[in-house]
Amino acid sequence: MAGTDADELDELDQVLRTACLEEGLDPVYRDCVRPLLREGALLPRCCGGGCEPCAEQLIRIADVVRRRTASASRTA
């Protein structure tokens, strides 16, 4: 039986929360990762200015979330 959209969102939120914690991203910036999860999203580049959070960190987290949610959907 397939999960509901709400179940999928709950799973995405949990995976995102875990990835942010593992990467050391302040929870305040978690919503900065969400747009990067959309298919075809344009990814920002690091400007080298020492920004917090750095675009590279946000992209790493988005990559982790995509991998984990893809593998979870394959095993479901």
C-alpha positions as semicolon CSV with decimal commas, in nm:
position;residue;x (nm);y (nm);z (nm)
1;M;0,000;0,000;0,000
2;A;0,139;0,339;-0,099
3;G;0,193;0,608;0,163
4;T;-0,004;0,928;0,168
5;D;0,135;1,266;0,069
6;A;0,138;1,359;0,439
7;D;0,347;1,048;0,519
8;E;0,593;1,141;0,245
9;L;0,620;1,497;0,377
10;D;0,677;1,369;0,731
11;E;0,951;1,139;0,600
12;L;1,110;1,423;0,401
13;D;1,103;1,649;0,707
14;Q;1,269;1,382;0,920
15;V;1,538;1,310;0,661
16;L;1,601;1,683;0,616
17;R;1,620;1,740;0,991
18;T;1,867;1,451;1,033
19;A;2,085;1,563;0,741
20;C;2,100;1,918;0,878
21;L;2,203;1,792;1,220
22;E;2,472;1,568;1,072
23;E;2,607;1,854;0,863
24;G;2,595;2,099;1,155
25;L;2,347;2,337;0,989
26;D;2,164;2,563;1,232
27;P;1,792;2,469;1,222
28;V;1,712;2,831;1,137
29;Y;1,852;2,767;0,788
30;R;1,671;2,437;0,722
31;D;1,417;2,604;0,493
32;C;1,704;2,729;0,275
33;V;1,759;2,367;0,169
34;R;1,398;2,299;0,064
35;P;1,410;2,486;-0,270
36;L;1,720;2,287;-0,363
37;L;1,520;1,963;-0,334
38;R;1,293;2,046;-0,627
39;E;1,372;1,867;-0,949
40;G;1,555;2,098;-1,186
41;A;1,635;2,351;-0,913
42;L;1,914;2,591;-0,998
43;L;2,191;2,540;-0,748
44;P;2,371;2,840;-0,602
45;R;2,748;2,869;-0,612
46;C;2,984;2,949;-0,333
47;C;3,093;3,311;-0,356
48;G;3,403;3,257;-0,140
49;G;3,286;3,524;0,102
50;G;3,261;3,298;0,407
51;C;2,882;3,310;0,415
52;E;2,693;3,124;0,684
53;P;2,554;2,896;0,565
54;C;2,768;2,840;0,258
55;A;2,588;2,737;-0,060
56;E;2,812;2,430;-0,076
57;Q;2,686;2,315;0,264
58;L;2,324;2,361;0,156
59;I;2,387;2,164;-0,164
60;R;2,557;1,881;0,029
61;I;2,255;1,853;0,256
62;A;2,014;1,856;-0,038
63;D;2,216;1,578;-0,203
64;V;2,202;1,367;0,113
65;V;1,826;1,419;0,144
66;R;1,768;1,326;-0,221
67;R;1,979;1,009;-0,190
68;R;1,812;0,899;0,132
69;T;1,457;0,963;0,013
70;A;1,529;0,791;-0,320
71;S;1,668;0,483;-0,148
72;A;1,376;0,478;0,095
73;S;1,125;0,491;-0,191
74;R;1,304;0,202;-0,368
75;T;1,283;-0,018;-0,059
76;A;0,918;0,067;0,016
